Amino acid sequence: MAIRKIVEIGNPTLRKKSKPVVDFDDSLGELLDDMKQTMIETNGVGISAVQVGVLRRAFIIETDTDKYLEVINPVILETRGKTCDKEGCLSIPGFYTKVERPQYVKIEAQDRHGKKYQYEAEDYLAKAVCHENDHLNGVLFVDYTKEGREYKKKKGVE
């Protein structure tokens, strides 16, 4: 496992839409292992492949202490409710703002071997799933709020 460099706001890679994972091979396993190690070393609770410069539809979230969910080619099947909590991002160090997200989310995804599964999350984990899924579509949490838009303007980034 290796720690990879985090892509930060201002880098155009973060705004690109990630491509589906089609090869469930050793290189995917290495990417996922590196992402997990990078997330742990940077004190994150979630990380997407695009955040380490790889435009593939994959992310990892910590679901509990030392338990991690690998999400590949996710599709959101259902959302409901609303919650508004403070968010941050490894790609936007030092900036936090409240973002409205679904209180519940249900996704279908694949594991590192290509096996399909469904996952349901509420509250904090639903927020994490939605945040990381946004990364796969080139969307950042700062896009959702006035404070985030002001931050981008101040930093001269989009």
N, C-alpha and C positions, 0 to 999 in steps of 0.2 A: 504494500500500500504506500501511496505517496500523497503528500499534501500538494494540492494544486493551487495556483494563483487565482484569487477571486477577481472576476471581471466587475469593475465598478461603473456606476452611473457616468454617462458621458461616452462610454465605449459603445459604438453602434451595434455590436453583437447582442446587447441586451434587448434591443428593439426588434430583433428578427424573430420570425416564427420558426419554432423548432420542427424538425422533420420526424416522422414516426420511426421508431426502432423496428428494423426488419431482421437484423441478425442477432440472435440470442446466443452469443458465443463468449469465448474467454475475454475478448476485448470489452464487451459490455460488463462482464463481471469485474474486470479491472477498473473500469470507469466508476461503477457503483461503489466499489471498495474505496477508491480514492476520494470520491465525493463524501462518503461517510467519514473518512478520516479527516478530510478538510473541514467538514462541518463540526466535528468534535473539537478539533484544534482551534477553531475560531469561535467557539462557544455559540454556535448556531443551533436552531431547533429544526431547521429545514434547509435544503439546498437543491437547486435544480441543475441539470447538466449545463444549461446555458451560462450559469454563473461561474462555471469553470471553463468556459469557452467552447463547449461542445453543443452544437445545435441539434440535439436529440430530445425526444419527448420522454424525459425521465426525471424523477426527483425522489428525494428521500426525506422523510420527516421522523423525528423522534416522537414516538407515541407514549413512552413511559421511560423511566430511568433505565438506560441501557437497552431499550427495545426500539427497533427501527422498522419503518415500513418503506419498502422499495416500490415505487409506483412508476410503471412504464406504460406509455400510450394511454393515459387516462382519458376517460369520457365521463363528464358529469351527467348523471342520470336524473338527479333530483336535488332540489334545494328547497328550504323553507325557513321561515322565521328570519329575524334580523338581530344582529348584535353589533355593537360599536365599541371597539377596544383599540388600545394603542398598538401600533405595529412598528417594526423596524426591519432592516434587511441587511444581510451581509454585503450586498452590492451598494448600499447607501449608508456607509458607516456614520454613526453619530446622529442620525436624524430619525425621529419618531413622531408619529401623529396618529390620531384616531381615524380608523377606517371602518365603514359599515360593510359587514359581510353577512352571508347566511349563517343562521344559528345551527343549521343541519345541512349536511351534504352527503349524497350517496354517489359513489363513482364505480365504474367498471375499469379495470386495468389489467396489466399482466405483470407477472413476477420475472425475475432474471432468467428464468428458463422458458418464458413464453406462455406459461399457464395463466389463463384468465381467472380473475376473481372479482368479487364486489366488496366494497368497503364503505361502511357508514361511519360518519364522524359528527360530533356535536361540539358546540362551544369552541374552546381553544383549538382543538384538532381540526374542526371544520374550517376555522380561519386559516390554519396552516396549509391545509389541502388547497384551499382557494388561492391563497397567496402564491404557493409554488406552481399551481396550475397556470396562473396568470403569467408567470415567467415564460412558460412554454409558448405563449402567444405574444410575447414582446411587450407585455403590460407590467408596469411597476406600481407599487402601492401609492407612490406619490402622485399618480395620475388621478386619483379619486378625490382628493381634497383640496380646498383652497390653500391650506398651509403647504401641501405638497407642490402645488403649482407655483407658489411663491418661492419655495426652496429651489425648484428647477430654474426659475427665472434668475434668482440671485446667483446661482452657480453657473449660469449660462449653458445649461444642458437641456436636452429634450428627451 
